[in-house]
Amino acid sequence: MDSYQSGGNVLFILLGAIMVLAMHAGFAFLEVGTVRKKNQVNALVKILTDFSVSTVAYFFIGYGIAYGVHFFDGVDTLAQVHGFQLTKFFFLLTFAAAIPAIISGGIAERAKFQPQLAATFLLVGFVYPFFEGIAWNQAFGIQAWLLATFGAEFHDFAGSIVVHAMGGWIALPAVLLLGARYGRYTKDGRMSAHPPSSIPFLALGAWILAVGWFGFNVMSAQTLDKISGLVAVNSLMAMVGGTLAALVIGKNDPGFVHNGPLAGLVAICAGSDLVHPIGALAIGAVAGGLFVHMFTLTQNRWKIDDVLGVWPLHGLCGAWGGIAAGIFGQHALGGAGGVSFMSQLIMTLLAIAIALIGGFAVYGGLKAIFGLRLDQEQEYEGADLSIHRITATPEREPNW
């Protein structure tokens, strides 16, 4: 048995997969706490169902596209040859399934359920693994070209770009194609406030995500011999930096305070194994401030109804994290070196382009064929599962 398939490595990456799987509960409660009460049950069902569809899409299609590995052999071959690979699939699946979980927060409260499941299958089966293979499996020779041209490959240790920027930038076309929730913006330019329905649930979601993120980042080493305490400390420092920046710039708003640590953690994923802890603190602080400013700008001035602010949080802070790895990873700023700013910038821009093209293609196609948007009555009733009995409104009791 190869050393990487040892029992210790299998257990290590399995524990990472379980921690990231638990983060999906964080996505769920973050959304539950933010959306209106009539949509809370729908948000819970949507996250779990999206994860299940993601598993099928990634097992049968996506993992093969990204890594050229399939699991259609007999059980004996799977156990002997693909033992570690199966657990690695589980771990990377939890990353892939974060894409629809991210998007879910942006399109909450007005998207049809079945078209979103179709979008999940297409995104996790095809769009996400296409870029994942480029970044993490040397597909199409792009990494080799960056190494030859700029002296270093693109570096994304735990997915600031591969996972978070991709998810956030795919979500942007979905949000734009759906349009704002009914009544969110009035004809005279005013905005109707939709405050979080439950700060405790929102905070619980943020805490679950923050704790699970140490599995997301640290276990991205994938084998025990590559584990790094620096990754853990940098994740901690970025989390703290994001929290404090969001606290100050967001003027103590609890929604900003609980998204601040997530912004910092999104940003540090790429360079968590490279940068100095002080650099990680700075990266997280910039991300926390970036989220507060851009969430406010998109909602209030640009009238983009991104319910959980997933484009600023994951799209912009993820892009910042990829670029920041090329800045703070340099020896001059206390980093470990071996990283190129130009490689980071080019691949960040490539990820954004693929995400936007993929997002517009998938959601534009589904909109044209099936429609994405609930009608006004369904949205008012909170029926984004197309199951009218599942939630109550002030006017109508649940029809159990």
Secondary structure, DSSP 8 states (H G I E B T S, - for coil): --GGGSHHHHHHHHHHHHHHHHHHHHHHHHHHHHS-GGGHHHHHHHHHHHHHHHHHHIIIIIHHHHHS----S-HHHHHHHSHHHHHHHHHHHHHHTHHHHHHHHHSTTTB-HHHHHHHHHHIIIIIHHHHHHHHHS-GGGHHHHHHHHHSS----SS-IIIIIIHHHHHHHHHHHHH---TTSB-TTS-B-----S-HHHHHHHHHHHHHHHHHHHHGGG-SGGG--HHHHHHHHHHHHHHHHHHHHHTTT-HHHHHHHHHHHHHHHTTTTTTS-HHHHHHHHHHHHHHHHHHHHIIIIIS----TT-HIIIIIIHHHHHHHHHHHHTSGGGT------HHHHHHHHHHHHHHHHHHHHHHHHHHHHHT--B--HHHHHHT-TTS-GGG--BTTB----
